[in-house]
Amino acid sequence: MTETKNNNSLKVIAGLLGIILLGTIIYTVSLYKDKQKTTEILQQEKQLVVEDLNSLKSEYDKAIIESNMTNEELVIARDKIAKYIDSVKTMKGDISSLYRFRNQVTVLKKEREQLMKQVDSLTRSNSRLAMQRDSTYVELEKQTVFNDSLVVQNTQLASAVEKGSALNLSQFSVDAVKERSSGKLVSTQRARGTDKFKICFTIANNAIAQAGDREFYIEVLDPQGNVLGESFSKTIDSGASVTYSKETNFYYENKSLDVCDYISKPSGDFQKGNYMVNVYDGKLKLLGTSKFTLK
């Protein structure tokens, strides 16, 4: 009787142990499945957070590239997101830690919106400045072209005035003359009978020429091409120069004016042959040339 009772107790205990073992197995399996599910959720959430962060980083990269100048705030924000991406990828925390990162993503998105507004405002401002600069450049180009045109016109006008105001000869003559005892001068063609050369010219009237004292230079060349007289030399700023026989001075009043001067006989007689007389103005411009022959 007692043995039967003991057997029944053992069976009860064994049953209870079986139930406990089965419950433990079921609980362990449940914990494993819960852990596996939690790990999967954690991985999914990590992937979503990383994707959001990568999307933000890409937007910052694009904004930095499209910006005409480096925006330090954009670069700092982009680098901060890159650090968050590394932290999320390497984290081994729980869901609550991951949710904190997700909340941080929301904060970063708001920060991005504010920065993008600032960038857009700065971009629009730079665009307006660029348009104003381009407009100013175009106007400066137009003004430069206009000024250049004025300079050309003024230069042409000055050149025309200078040419128009230059004095010119309307008549030019040279005579070999002999002076009689009475002082009267008579023309001659004989070298031995010539006492001096009489050089006369008429300066044409010029209304725009400047009135005042003027000087012309007379150059007389003998048959050998030598300059008669004391042979003076004249050089001006432009580099032009001439060797002349005599300087003739007169006062010009914008009216036609007759001027005569004389080249006296050198030591000895004038030579036989061909002579040339040139007249230059104060700027050494050749105004007239005359040739004659002494026999």
Order of alpha helices (4+ residues) and beta strands (2+ residues): alpha-alpha-alpha-beta-beta-beta-beta-beta-beta-beta-beta-beta-beta
